[in-house]
Amino acid sequence: MQPRPQPPYDLRPADDDRPVTVDRREGPYGEVVLRRRGGGGPSGDAVFEIIANGCFLMDTSDGRSERLLIRAALGALPADRPSPALLIGGLGVGFSLVEAVAEPRWGRIAVVEREAAVIDWHREGPLAAVTAGALADPRAEIVHADLVAWLRPGPQTPQAPQSYDALCLDIDNGPDWTVTEDNYGLYSPAGLAACAARLAPGGVLAVWSARPSPAFEESLRNAGFTQVRTEEVTVARGVPDVVHLAVRGA
């Protein structure tokens, strides 16, 4: 087994809010960067942000919408469903995983993340401060895989559980604004069919987006999902973040 890379993470405090590159990797899907802002002021608080192929994904400054993604999915499930199994698509900065582990009602919690660098940053890098406790929870596991391919049954997923009670997806800035072209397949009719196939009857699909997408709501209905709705999260500037919710029929 190849040893995990141990980059010389640049964690020196910055005296202003200019971003500092902490780590930069080239992978099969392009460039992924971890940056840090702040950390040199009186509070000492630093904000970490993830950039993929030059596109800002998320940072550690807030996390309300990532947490809502998990809470909304659980709230849409029947209250009497015991120990529902959860799949989180995308580890990101870890807020969704932390929210899930904090809820004792969840049973098995799997996080599928395709970027080895992101997994490293959480297991042994700067983002371990966010998720170390969550990753130590026996219910939680990280799966290093491309979610689009992993959702579809086949030789790449022989050990994957057959179904989940909730799929919470946060691998892009939304269905209309993907990080890589391949991710469009997740929001296509075939991709939504793959999501439905991995959901137990009555299971919930929750998809985070940086902006509302009426077209995606229609795609969910066309794919056979019911109870399609959108929850908004107010942000400091611009249009609100949203979580698209839909239920697989019995």
MORATA-V277301 format. One record per backbone hydrogen bond with DSSP energy under -1.0 kcal/mol. NH is the residue of the N-H (numbers start at 1). CO is the residue of the C=O. If there is no record, write none. Layout:
nh = [NH NH]
co = [CO CO]
//
This chain:
nh = [9 10 11 14 20 22 23 25 27 30 32 33 34 35 36 37 39 47 49 50 51 52 53 55 57 60 67 68 69 71 72 73 74 75 76 77 81 86 87 88 89 90 94 98 99 100 101 102 103 106 107 109 110 111 112 113 119 120 121 122 123 124 127 128 130 131 132 135 136 137 140 141 143 145 150 151 157 164 165 166 167 168 169 170 173 177 183 184 185 186 187 192 193 194 195 196 197 198 200 202 203 204 205 206 207 208 209 210 217 218 219 220 221 222 223 224 225 226 229 231 233 241 242 243 244 245 246 247 248]
co = [7 22 9 38 36 34 34 32 30 27 25 51 23 49 20 47 45 37 35 58 33 55 31 52 50 48 63 64 65 67 68 69 70 71 72 74 78 108 166 110 168 112 91 94 95 96 97 98 100 103 84 139 86 141 88 143 115 116 117 118 119 120 121 125 127 127 128 131 132 134 137 109 111 143 146 147 154 198 85 85 204 87 206 89 177 174 180 181 182 183 184 188 189 190 191 192 193 194 164 248 200 165 246 167 244 169 242 173 213 214 215 216 217 218 219 221 220 247 245 243 241 233 209 231 207 229 205 226 203]
//
